Amino acid sequence: MHDGESASGGGLDGAQRRLLGALADAGVHFVLIGGSAARLRGATRVTDDVDIAPGGGGANLSRLGAALEAVDARWAGGQGPADGAAIDAELLTSRQVVSFLTCHGELDVVWDPPGSSGYGWLASKAGPVEIDGREIAVAGREALIAMKRATDRDKDRPVVAELERESRG
């Protein structure tokens, strides 16, 4: 664990664990961020979606596309092409946040999350968490605090306070 942090996948529901497992099984390089990661790092706020920051590169984008196909992903909120259109690298990287509805719930793919320097930085600040027998890279508290502060949303302020208490604790 990074910075002496400890966690297990117990803070996530079954659908979230299955979605992360599908990404891991496909060999996608990513860091879990957002509310799910904060929950694994000590925050109590429950979230329904999964947010990831994937690594770039053609091979990883292909694996991500295949994983999304495997979980019956479709573009959320009318943001993407018509239903049934292929999820390819160009479409995956067409905006800062790409949201999907999958058979395991909602997934946000976030490129260069605010408050971070992107995947490489996040990966260096992440620690592995075992979730259903798979090691998942989960953003560390420091990185989560930086990202949540950068977005400056009302719902994130209590999470920042919890994560800061956990860091001192």
DAHUSUL-V320447 format. One record per pair of residues at least 6 apart in sequence whose ideal C-beta (glycine too) atoms are under 6 Angstrom apart, sorted by sequence separation. I is the first residue (numbers start at 1). J is the second residue. D is the distance in whole Angstrom. If there is no record, write none. Layout:
BEGIN
i;j;d
I;J;D
I;J;D
END
This chain:
BEGIN
i;j;d
92;98;6
112;118;5
116;122;5
100;107;5
128;135;4
129;136;5
9;17;6
148;156;4
74;83;6
99;108;5
129;138;5
54;64;6
36;47;6
97;108;6
98;109;5
126;137;4
148;159;6
35;47;3
126;138;6
148;160;5
97;110;5
126;139;5
127;140;6
36;50;5
126;140;6
96;111;6
125;140;5
145;160;6
34;51;3
122;139;6
125;142;6
33;51;5
125;143;4
145;163;5
68;87;5
144;163;6
16;36;6
32;52;6
33;53;5
122;143;6
30;52;4
31;53;5
65;87;5
141;163;5
76;99;4
12;36;6
30;54;4
76;100;6
76;101;5
29;55;4
141;167;5
73;100;4
74;101;5
11;39;4
61;89;4
11;40;5
73;102;5
19;50;5
29;60;5
61;92;6
71;102;4
72;103;5
115;146;4
116;147;6
71;103;5
115;147;4
7;40;4
71;104;6
16;50;5
113;147;5
28;63;5
115;150;3
27;63;5
28;64;5
114;150;4
26;63;5
114;151;6
28;67;5
26;66;6
26;67;4
23;67;5
22;67;6
22;70;6
22;71;5
49;106;4
50;107;5
51;108;5
52;109;6
53;110;5
51;110;6
53;113;5
55;119;5
53;119;5
53;122;5
33;113;6
19;104;4
18;104;5
15;104;4
40;129;6
15;105;5
31;122;4
31;123;6
31;126;5
40;138;5
41;141;5
37;138;5
37;139;5
32;136;6
31;137;5
32;138;5
33;139;5
38;144;5
37;144;6
31;139;5
24;134;4
20;131;6
21;132;5
21;134;6
17;131;5
45;159;5
17;132;5
20;136;5
43;159;5
43;162;5
43;163;6
38;159;5
5;127;6
7;129;5
9;131;3
42;166;4
2;127;4
1;127;4
3;140;6
2;140;4
END
